[in-house]
Amino acid sequence: MATRSIYKAKPRTPRLIYARKSIATLPNNPHIYIFDDPKSLNNHILSLLPTNPPKLHLAIGSTNVIPPTADSLKENHHFLSILQSVIGIHAHEDPDIISQAQAMASTGGSNLGSGGSMFPQQRRQRQARQGPSYGGGGGAGGDGAGGASSQGGMGGAGRGGHIHVYDYRHPPDYGRIPDPGDIFGSLEVDGKGEFVDGHGNYQTSGTYRMCTRDGILGLSPFLRQRLIERLKLEEEIIS
């Protein structure tokens, strides 16, 4: 009599499904990540790096309001020093800033008044804005702010001078300087539109604010990438 073999299937191991939790970003700045503050239930940590938990030493700062306001944001001064260091090293390589320097040295550069220049993309942004203009300064005298914020626009039309490196959250109107709180610093340009000493002798303004009523930290794509690269290096060192 033939025997029938009985095959007993092994029970299948349940397949685990891992749901990857996405990290929230600011509604008005998708490049900035939001994390819970481990030291405070009502606080949030803001960072340009997606590392979770964030390295507090490298975070932009903390806030109890999203999106942050000028009053709610507590700036991380170490981050600000890294930011200024990156700008000082790389600003003269930024395509937007190079265009600004060349515009100053051109015939049209003499029409920039006290130093506020505008790139095509910024002009479109300004035309789309509603309400009154908040651009600061204007005229040969500038805005009266100390440091590099009062230097932009000297010269032009082959005479050289200083140009501002500023936050993109509120581009100035054509021919006007940015608000003092938006100015990172300035670079020196010669009459040919080239940076003095090859890098422009960057000077910090001393007036920059990380967050204003117009938003928080708006860098050019070039400078934002250089800053993120620097932060990742710093993160590896302290890990």
Disulfide bonds with the S-S distance in Angstrom:
none
